[in-house]
């Protein structure tokens, strides 16, 4: 079985402002450990799939920065999206690239660059098993992570009937429920919709051409040109455009430690914390302070007698907010003066 990995590394990560900027997006930042998130993702995957069969999809404006960050990846494997067309369009184009290079039976594993994984070996074992199921069943496999909390920030997958080998038909997808609904879904055996996928590229593209009018005409008219495809495609997520419409989707539970590094508050779950629950990076002193997230660059930061704050200091700019409000930094950014908002 020929295997490829596709790493989605687009977007700016505005919820990590002021550290993340258009020229320095979150996937190129060391948010969990001392490696940029993208580098950590590739290190995790390299024992499973070599660099020459690893594709990275990113924004056109970031292609040079991504190439510089990951020199082992061949330049032609860093694919610039001229226009954002959602995960559906990005994965469809990646699948055509793999099919052209390696044929329709090649298995494509899809992951995101901005995750924290606590068990690299368990993660790779799950991908390996998902690839085997995809090949054997001609299925579109999604790995659903076993939840550790009722998180309303994640989508959920409710498994249906078993197909054997620990995999199930998908009963339904649920997009970001409220907390009470998330608790109920977990009690019913629902899994987090992680965005980890495995399929043979021919099987996936067949479903796209049959079920996804947002993308099928663009694929037909592209004739191998990324510019033509991305210009013609209608933006759509892979969940909405393909998986929710297909009868070939199966879900495989994954029990490894997984988290989406989506907000400053999420770093409290994935970074090392002190005895009082503080997750700090840089020169930080904490006195009678609990459960704070602090990121200091180029200066000293002192917190005294506070809790549940996010404090970020970078190049003379300081952000102070609560962990709860840090999930809504887009509202903050939209209301800032351009001189502050657009600092690089």
Beta strands, then each sheet from edge to edge (+ up, - down):
strand 1: 3-8
strand 2: 54-59
strand 3: 78-81
strand 4: 107-112
strand 5: 115-117
strand 6: 140-145
strand 7: 156-164
strand 8: 167-174
strand 9: 191-200
strand 10: 249-254
strand 11: 258-260
strand 12: 279-287
strand 13: 293-304
strand 14: 309-314
strand 15: 317-322
sheet 1: 3+ 2+ 1+ 4+ 9- 6+ 10+ 8- 7+
sheet 2: 5+ 11-
sheet 3: 12+ 13+ 14+ 15-
end
